């Protein structure tokens, strides 16, 4: 978490705790080159969940992967994928994942716990790196 917080700090990304209506748990938005991440801490399920949401939203900020629901020119899926890939590569670098697996961590829950992420996020990372087909 410290690593991604440092990236946010180095890039002047502001993070705020904000109550959100509806299903939204976290979001990011760019205003004149400054990025803000808002997370509804009351909807976050765990530290791992917070870390994953924070890294994903930071991925939007760092890659500039923003979309507007009312403007179909920039596809939402492409932006979400870019943010997720950034988060995976920065929380679970491939070399660190291989090192963990070689040390004997092979269960999804073990790897998720080791990297401090959710099991769902760990599965996505394993898919991205080509180590999971399920």
N, C-alpha and C positions, 0 to 999 in steps of 0.2 A: 504494500500500500504506500509505503514511503516513496518508492520510486515513481509511482504515477502522480503522487501529490507534488513531488519535486518538478515533474514535467509540467504539471498545471501551473505551479508557481512561476517557473521559468518562462512560461508563455502568457503570464498575466490572466489566467483563467480564474474567474471568481466562482466560488461555490456557495450556494445558499440552501438553507433548509426551508422548504416552502410547502404548505398544505395545498394539495391539488384535489380538484373535484374529479369525479369519474374514475376511470381505470388507471390514469397516468400515475406513475410512481417516480419517474425521473424524466428530465428533458434538458436540452441545451439549446442555446440560441446565440447568434452572433449579432452584435449591435456595433456598427461602425468599426469593425475589426476587433472588437473586444468580445470574448466569449464568456457566457455565464452558464453554469450548470446548476440546475435546481433539482433537489431530491427531497421527496416527502418521507422523512424519517419514520413517520408513523406507519407507512406502508412497507417499509423494508423489513424483511423477515429475519435477517441475520447479518453478521459482519461480512460473511462471504457474499451475500446478496448485495450488500452496499458496495463492496469492492467491485463486483461485476458491473453494477449499474453505473458507478462512478467512472470506471475505465471505459465503458461503452460510450458514455456521453462525452468523455474527454476525447475519445476517438473521433467523434463528430467535430469537435473543436479543432483538433490538430490536423485532420485531413480536409477540413472544410466541407464535409459531407452533410450539407443541410438541404432540406426539401421543404416545400410549401404544399400543404394538403390541397389548396385550391389551384395549384399550378402543376399540371402533369408533365412539364418539360423535363424536370429532373426527377427520375423515378425514385420513389421512396425505398424500394427494395435495394437498389444500388447503393444508396446512402447508408442504409442500415447495415448492409454487408460490409462496406468499407469501414464503418465504425467498429463493427464486431471483429473484423480481421486485425485492425489496429490494436484493439484491446487484447486479443489473444496473443499477438506477437510481443506485446509489452508486458503482459502478466505471466505468460507461459512461453518463454522463448523455446524454440525447438531443442536446442542443446541442453537446456535445463530439464526439459521433459524427458529426453533420452537418458540423461544422467539419473533422474529419479527412477525411471523404469529399470535401468541397469542395476540400481541399488536394491531392487526387489519390490518396489511399489508397482503393482500391476492392476489392482482393483480400481475401478473408477472412483469409489469413495475415498480410497487411500490417496490417490493422486489429487483429488479435489481438496482434501484436507491438507495435504502437503503444500499446495499452492494457495490455499485460502480462498477458494472459489466454490461456486455451487457445482453440483454434479452435472446439471444441465450444461453449464458453461464448459466443464471439463470434457464432456462428450463432444461438444462442438469443436473444441480445440483438437481433440483426437481425430475427428473427421477431417478438419482442415489439413492436418499434418499427414493424413492417410493411414492412421493407425486404428481406425474404427469404421466398421461397415454397418453396424446395427441400426 
